[in-house]
Amino acid sequence: MKNVIIITGASSGFGSLASHALARAGHTVYAGMRETTGRNAPQVEEANRFSKEYSVDLRTVEMDVSNQPSVDAAIKAIIDQQSRIDVLIHNAGHMVFGPAEAFTPEQLAELYDINVLSTQRVNRAVLPYLRRQRKGLVLWVSSSSSAGGTPPYLAPYFASKAGMDAMAVVYARELVRWGVETTIVVPGAFTGGTNHFAHSGRPADTTVVAEYEAGPYKGFADDVMKGFASIVPPDADATAVADAIVKIVDTPFGKRPFRVHVDPTEDGAEVTNMVMDRVRAELLRRIGLGDLLQVSIKKSSG
């Protein structure tokens, strides 16, 4: 089935890879990105070239997930053109790297805005259409850091991704009776194929950074990066995340998995999430809300 898909943060990384893969799988894909006539103009041009070269339906749409009017305008444009949205993919995100103490509260607020609040803006624009359709898929690109091993110097990023994952889990239960499915994709650390590490933000308080560097954490940033690199297999390919997303979207409605891990480093998130998701599911059954664990195909078609 050909789906109409909107994916946020699709100018690079997992978002770009997924938008290309989904388009080649036969779907109509809207790659959401900001500054389509500015810094991301080359990405718009590349999407147009890709669409023509492979005869696929890949489009770009101006969408700044930190701005509600921009999000609303993007979704309205898609609805005006397609009359529906079948799949929403929350992919937009930003990484920061450095000692936690050196980040200002304002920096943490900005990061939380991008990685968590942006999903709320997009949900409020898209979910009314999915609920009216009584059918759809919300796919969240989480992070193994929300449940797996977490080395230092990435605390603000880890905290925000954990917040997004928690939102995804509860949203799933609040959407299932509307016939809307949820899948959470959990990528591990990929040191190549994305711009996460290369474009990661740095702490604003350089004085504190210098104190850490001059003290017992001298050279620690390099140690963390070397440590990451040492556990990422040589053949780890970020396109595996895009392939997983395509497989989920192409899975028949009502049979999609709740959580899928794509973690070449095997940092333990899959084990931890399995336990946490089982505990959460058991509580729902105990309090008589077991129907929230699986979308009902019969109800969704009504």
C-alpha positions in Angstrom: 0.0 0.0 0.0 1.2 3.5 -0.9 1.4 5.7 2.2 1.6 9.4 2.5 4.4 10.0 5.0 5.8 13.1 6.7 9.2 12.7 8.4 10.7 15.5 10.5 14.4 16.5 10.5 14.9 15.0 7.0 17.7 17.2 5.8 20.4 14.8 6.9 21.2 11.6 8.9 18.6 9.0 9.6 15.9 11.4 8.3 17.4 11.8 4.9 18.3 8.1 4.6 14.8 7.1 5.6 13.1 9.5 3.2 15.0 8.1 0.3 14.4 4.5 1.3 10.7 5.1 1.8 10.3 6.8 -1.5 12.1 4.0 -3.3 9.7 1.6 -1.5 6.9 3.3 -3.4 5.5 5.7 -0.8 4.8 9.4 -1.1 7.3 11.0 1.2 7.4 14.6 2.5 10.9 15.4 3.9 10.4 18.1 6.5 13.2 20.5 7.0 13.7 24.1 7.8 15.3 26.9 5.7 14.5 25.1 2.4 15.4 28.3 0.5 18.5 29.0 2.7 21.0 26.6 4.1 19.0 23.5 3.2 18.5 24.6 -0.4 21.1 22.0 -1.6 19.2 19.3 0.3 16.0 20.3 -1.5 17.8 20.2 -4.8 19.2 16.8 -4.0 15.7 15.5 -3.1 14.3 16.7 -6.4 17.2 15.1 -8.3 16.7 11.8 -6.4 13.0 11.9 -7.2 13.6 12.3 -10.9 16.5 9.9 -11.1 14.6 7.0 -9.4 11.1 8.0 -10.6 9.8 8.2 -7.0 7.6 10.6 -5.1 10.0 12.4 -2.7 9.1 15.9 -1.8 10.4 18.5 0.6 8.3 20.7 2.8 9.3 23.7 4.9 9.0 22.7 8.5 10.7 24.2 11.5 9.7 21.9 14.4 10.5 24.6 16.9 7.8 26.9 15.5 4.1 25.9 15.7 2.9 28.1 12.8 5.6 26.5 10.6 4.5 23.0 11.5 0.9 23.8 11.0 1.5 25.3 7.6 3.5 22.3 6.5 0.8 19.8 7.6 -1.9 21.9 5.9 0.1 21.9 2.7 0.3 18.1 2.7 -3.4 17.7 3.5 -4.3 20.2 0.7 -2.2 18.1 -1.7 -3.0 14.6 -0.5 -6.2 14.8 1.6 -4.6 12.5 4.1 -1.5 11.6 6.1 -0.9 7.9 6.8 2.5 7.9 8.7 4.1 10.5 10.9 7.8 9.9 11.7 9.4 11.8 14.5 13.0 12.0 13.6 14.1 15.6 14.2 16.7 15.8 17.0 20.0 17.4 18.0 23.0 16.1 20.0 25.3 18.0 22.4 28.6 16.9 23.8 30.5 18.0 26.8 30.5 18.1 30.7 26.9 18.6 31.9 27.8 21.3 34.3 29.1 23.5 31.5 25.8 23.7 29.7 23.6 26.6 30.7 19.9 25.9 31.6 19.0 27.8 28.5 20.9 25.4 26.4 19.2 22.4 28.0 15.8 24.1 27.4 16.7 24.6 23.8 17.7 21.0 23.4 14.6 19.8 25.2 12.6 22.0 22.8 14.1 20.3 19.7 14.1 16.7 21.0 10.9 16.6 22.9 8.6 19.6 22.6 8.9 19.5 18.8 7.1 16.2 18.8 4.2 17.7 20.6 3.9 20.5 18.1 3.9 18.0 15.2 1.5 15.7 17.0 -1.0 18.5 17.6 -0.9 19.3 13.9 -1.1 15.7 12.6 -3.0 13.6 15.1 -6.4 15.2 14.4 -6.2 13.9 10.9 -5.1 10.4 11.9 -7.8 10.2 14.5 -10.5 11.2 12.0 -9.1 8.5 9.6 -9.2 6.0 12.5 -6.0 4.6 11.0 -2.4 5.6 10.9 1.1 5.1 12.3 3.2 7.3 14.5 6.8 6.2 14.4 9.3 7.7 16.9 13.1 7.6 16.3 14.3 7.2 19.9 17.8 6.3 21.1 19.4 3.4 22.9 20.7 5.9 25.3 17.3 6.1 26.9 17.7 2.6 28.3 21.2 1.3 27.5 24.8 2.1 28.6 25.4 5.9 28.9 28.9 7.2 28.9 29.5 10.7 30.4 29.6 14.0 28.4 26.2 13.3 26.7 23.9 13.9 29.7 21.7 16.6 28.2 21.1 14.6 25.0 20.5 11.4 26.9 18.0 13.1 29.2 16.0 14.6 26.3 15.9 11.4 24.3 14.6 9.6 27.5 11.9 12.2 27.7 10.9 11.7 24.1 10.8 7.9 24.6 8.6 8.3 27.7 6.2 10.5 25.7 6.1 7.9 22.9 5.2 5.1 25.3 2.2 7.0 26.8 1.1 8.4 23.5 0.8 4.9 22.1 -1.8 4.0 24.8 -3.8 7.2 24.2 -3.9 6.6 20.4 -4.6 2.9 20.1 -8.4 3.2 20.5 -8.4 5.7 17.7 -6.9 3.0 15.4 -3.5 4.7 15.4 -0.5 2.4 15.8 2.9 3.3 17.4 6.3 2.0 16.8 9.5 3.2 18.5 12.7 2.7 16.6 15.8 2.6 18.8 19.1 3.2 17.0 22.3 2.7 18.9 25.5 4.7 18.4 26.5 5.1 14.8 29.7 7.1 14.5 29.5 7.2 10.7 26.7 7.8 8.2 25.1 10.6 10.2 26.1 14.1 11.4 25.1 13.6 15.0 28.6 13.6 16.4 30.1 15.9 13.8 27.4 18.6 14.3 26.9 18.2 18.0 26.5 21.3 20.1 29.1 22.3 22.7 28.7 23.8 26.2 28.4 27.6 26.4 30.4 27.9 29.7 33.9 27.5 28.3 35.4 28.4 31.7 33.9 25.2 33.3 35.0 23.2 30.2 38.5 24.5 30.8 38.4 23.5 34.4 37.4 20.0 33.6 40.1 19.8 30.9 42.8 21.1 33.3 41.7 18.7 36.0 41.1 15.0 36.3 39.1 14.9 33.1 41.9 16.1 30.8 41.5 14.4 27.4 38.2 12.8 28.5 36.2 13.9 25.5 38.7 12.1 23.2 38.5 9.0 25.5 34.7 8.9 25.1 34.8 9.2 21.3 37.6 6.6 21.1 35.5 4.3 23.4 32.5 4.7 21.2 34.5 4.0 18.0 36.0 0.9 19.6 32.6 -0.8 20.1 31.0 0.2 16.7 31.6 -2.7 14.3 33.4 -1.8 11.1 30.4 -2.8 9.0 27.9 -0.7 11.0 25.8 1.1 8.5 23.3 3.9 9.3 21.2 2.8 6.4 20.1 -0.2 8.6 17.9 2.3 10.5 16.3 3.5 7.3 15.8 -0.2 6.2 14.1 -0.9 9.6 11.8 2.0 9.1 10.7 0.9 5.7 10.1 -2.6 7.0 7.9 -1.2 9.8 5.9 1.0 7.4 5.4 -1.9 5.0 4.2 -4.3 7.7 0.4 -4.8 7.5 -1.7 -2.6 9.8 -2.3 -4.2 13.2 0.9 -6.3 13.0 3.6 -3.6 13.5 6.0 -4.1 16.4 5.9 -1.7 19.3 9.7 -1.4 19.5 12.5 -2.2 17.1 16.2 -1.9 18.0 18.9 -1.2 15.5 22.0 -1.2 17.7 25.3 -2.4 16.3 27.1 -1.7 19.7 24.6 -3.9 21.7 24.7 -1.4 24.6 22.0 -3.3 26.5 19.0 -1.1 25.6 17.1 -4.0 24.0 17.3 -6.0 27.2 16.3 -3.1 29.4 13.4 -2.0 27.2 12.1 -5.5 26.9 11.8 -5.6 30.7 10.4 -2.1 31.0 7.8 -2.6 28.3 6.7 -5.9 29.8 6.3 -4.3 33.2 4.2 -1.5 31.8 2.1 -3.9 29.8 1.4 -6.0 32.8 0.2 -3.0 34.8 -2.2 -2.1 32.1 -3.6 -5.6 32.1 -3.9 -5.6 35.9 -6.0 -2.4 35.9 -8.2 -3.6 33.1 -6.7 -1.6 30.2 -5.1 -4.4 28.3 -6.9 -3.4 25.1 -4.5 -0.4 25.0 -1.6 -2.7 24.0 -2.8 -3.6 20.5 -4.7 -1.6 17.9 -8.0 -3.2 17.0 -8.3 -3.6 13.2 -12.1 -4.0 13.5 -12.5 -0.8 15.5 -10.2 1.2 13.2 -12.3 0.4 10.2 -15.5 1.7 11.7 
